[in-house]
Amino acid sequence: MGAEVAAVVVTYNSAQHVDALLDSLPAAFGDVPYTTVVVDNGSTDDTLALLRRRGDCTVVESVNDGYGAGMNRAVRHAPEAAEVLVLNPDVELDAESVPRMLSVLRRPGVGIVAPRTREADGSLSPTLRREPTLARAGGLSFTGLPLLAERIEDPRAYVTEHPVDWAVGAIWLVDRECFDALGGFDETYFLYSEETDFALRARDRGWLSVYAPDAGGMHVGGGSGTSHATHTMQMLNRVRLIRRRRGTAAAWTYYAATLLVELRRGLLGHRASWPTLRALVRPSLRPAALGASDAVLPR
């Protein structure tokens, strides 16, 4: 019997975490047939050696051309599966989580399922998000006001199953037809915003993203490292997303709001905000991998 689900993982210096993820998969899948593909994006630690010692996954070596590109490559190496389980290397799945997500995904119109996720200390990880808008550009999620808050913090939102605009993509079960219809992840984002873009494009085509609290997993976070450069990518890609979905005028407004937010964060002691501010106003300082260094307003 062929695999019903392809579990796809992209690693980058993930030796500290990926063993625990792969060890969690048999119990998470239960009786569901699956295959696992891990694309390594040029790790310089022991990730590849660790993966090669295992006999439970296909390992694809790659250059680091971004998270979305790695995920698309992983899916291409698992063409027989009807569903795709997108996993960060620093997650662990709970037992029977995949059958529970499948029961939701196989309903008409559902394209993406995201489970209830917890932090390493067992606390709820607030993974649900509202669509990015100009009003939500101000970094005011702490207000809890839906008009101003992209991140959904209210614990009541995590109790019952319901559709969402999008959810953090650390653990996603995706319908393969949906994945193929969208052409996979947009590789031009390189890192960050690709899951936001994917979920919103799916919604544009009539595919729902659904939160499924009966399935669960743990997300350590930061499994491939964080840096000033990754924060800069995150902020630039948010502006790019708005430009691509809302147009240039909206993007300029979002860009200006992002400058103010990063200035505020910098003054409050967030060190990564200073290089991000410089990159926002000086395109030549932006990470070359984004291909967004030709104009002040990133494309």
N, C-alpha and C positions, 0 to 999 in steps of 0.2 A: 504494500500500500504506500503511495506517495505521500510526501509531506503535505499537510493541510496549511501549515503556517511556516513562514521563514522568519526566524529570529535574526535580526541584522544589527550589528554593533560596529561602531567606528572607534578605534583606539588611537590614543596619542599619549605616550608615556603613562600608560594606565596599569602598570604592573601591580600597583598597590591594591587595585580594586577588582580587576576583571575576573580573577579566579572565583571570587565570591559570587559574582553575577552568574557565571557559567555553571557553578555548582548548584545554584538555586533553580535552574531551568527544568530539570526532570520533574521535580515536585510541582512546579508552577504549571507545567503542561499536562500533568496527569496522563490520561489516555489519549490525548490529542497528538497525532503524528507531527513531527516538526523536523526542521533542519536548521542549523546555525551557521551563519557566515560572519566572520569578523574581518573587517578591512582595517589594516594598520596603516595609519597615515605618517609613516616615517619616524616611528618612536626611536629614541636614543637610549632608553633604559632597557630593562629586561623583558618588556612586554612580548616581543616576538619570540624569544626563547621560551617563555612561559607558555605561549599559545602553541608552539610547535610540540611541546611535551604532551599536550592534551590530544586525545583522539576523538573529541566530541564536537569539533567545529572545523569548517573549511576556513583556512587563513589566506587572505589576499594581501600581498604586500603592495604598498602604493606610496607615491610621494604625497606630501601634505598639500593637497589642492582644495582643502576645506571640508567641513562637516557634511554639507549637502552633497558634494561630489562623492565623498566616501560612502554615504548612505545609498546613493543611486548606484554606485558600483557594486555594493553588497547585494542589492536587489537583483541586479543583472546576473549575478552569480547564483541566484536561487530562483530560476524562472518557473519552476513547477508549482510553487505555492499559491494558494488562492487568497491568503491574507499575509500581511507583513507586520511583524512585531518589531517596532523601532525601539531600541534600547540604548541608553547611555551606558558606558562601561562601569559607572560608579553607582549602579542600582542593584537591588536584589529583589526578586519577586516572591510573593507569598504563595504557598501551596494552593493549587487549583485556580490561580488568578486568571490564567489564559482561558479555560473553559467558560469562566464567568464573563470575561470580556467578549468572547465569541458569541455568547447568547444575546448580547446587546448589538454587536456589530452586524449580525445576520438579519436584523430587522430591516424592512424596506427604508431606503433613504439615509441610512447611517453609513458614514464613510470613515469616521475616526472615533475610537473609544479611548478615554484616559481614565485610569483607575485612581482610587484614593491613595495618596502618597504620604509617607511620614518621613520625618527627619531621622538622623542617626540616633537621636535621644528618645525617639518614639513619639515626639510631638507632631501634630498635623503640619504638613507642608502645604502652604496655600498656593496651589498650582493653577487655579482657575483665573482666567483673565477676560476682561471686556475688550472689545475692539479698540485699538488705538485711535484717538481723536485729538483734535486741537485742544479741547478742554481738558484732556487727560495728559497733556504734555508737561504740565507743571510739577510733576513729582509729588502730587498731593494725595497719593493713595492712603496715607495715614488718616485722612478725613473720613474715609469709608463711604463718602457720598458717590453714588453711581455715576453722576455726571462728571466727577473729577478723578475718580479712582479707576485705574485699569486693573490693578490687582484686587482680587476679591478676598478679603480677610475674614468676613463674617463666618464663623464656624457653622452656622445654620445652612449655608450654601453647600456644605460638604456632607450633608446627612442623606439626601435623597438623590436619586438618579434624575438628570435633566440635561437638555442641550445647553451648550456654552458657545461663546464666540470662538474661543480657543483655549487651550491649556498647554502648560509647559510640556515640551516634547520628550522628557526623559524616559517615559514609558507610554508608548502609543501603539494601539492595534489598528492597522489601516487596511481597509478593503483594497485588494490589488487592482480591481477595476478603477477605483478612485485614484489610486497612485498613478496608474498608467495614463488615465485621462488627463491628469495634471502635468504629465511629463516628469514626475518625481519632484524633488526639491529644487528650488532655484539656486543654482550653484554660484551665482554672482554675489550672494551675500557672504560667502566664505564661512562665516561663523556668526551666529545670532540672527534672529528675525526670520530665519528660514522656516521655522515651524509656524510662526505667526502668519507669514505669507501663504504657506501651504494650506492652513486651516481656513483662511479667509477666501482663498481661491476655490477651495472645495465647496465652501458655502455658496459662493457665487454660482456654482454649477449644480446646486441643489443637494449637496452632501452635508449631512449634519455631523457636528462633533458632539459627542455625548459623554458626560461624566458618569462613571460607574463605581459607586462607593462599595459595592459588594466584592470588588476585586481590589487587591492592594499590593503595595511594594514599598521599599525603602530607598531613598535617594540620599547618598552621602553629600553630593555637591562638590564641585571643584575637582573632580576626578582627573581632569587633564590639565589642571593648573589654571590660575588666573594671573593677570598682569595688567599693567597700565595699558598695554596695546589691546588686550581683549576688551577692556572697558571702553576704549576709544572706538573699537569696531562696533560694540553694542550701541553706542549713542549715534554713530554715523548711520548705521543700518536702520535705526528707527526713523531717521529723517528720510532715508532712501525709500523705505516702505510707504511713508505718507506721500512722497512725491509720485511714486508709481501708481498708487491707488487714488489719490485725491488731486493730483496735478501740482504745477509749479507754485501757484499762489499760496495754496495751503501749506506746501512744503517750506516756503520762506517763513511763514508764521510759526510753524513747528520748529524750524531751525533757530529762530530768535528765542523761542521759549526754552529750547535746549541749552542755548548759551547762558541764559539766566539761571537755569536749574544747575548747570555745572559750576557756574560762578558761586552760587549759594553753597553748593556742596563743598567746593574748594575752601571757602571761607570758614566752613564748619569743620574742616580738618580732613576731608576726603582727598587724599593725595593724588589718586588717579585722575581726579577732575582737572588738574592743572595741565598735564599733557594732552588731555582730551580737548580742553578749551583751545590750546594752541593748534591742535590738528583741525579743529572745526574752522578756524579762521585762516589757517595756512594749509592749503591742500597738499603742498609738497611734504608735509610732515605726517600724512596719513599712511597707514599700513598699505604697502604696495599690493598686497593680496586682494584688497577690495576693488582695485581698479577704479577708484573714486578720487583721483588726485588731479583731475583736469579742470575743475571748477569749484568755486566756493560752495555752491549748493550741490551736495553729492548726488550723483545720478543713480 
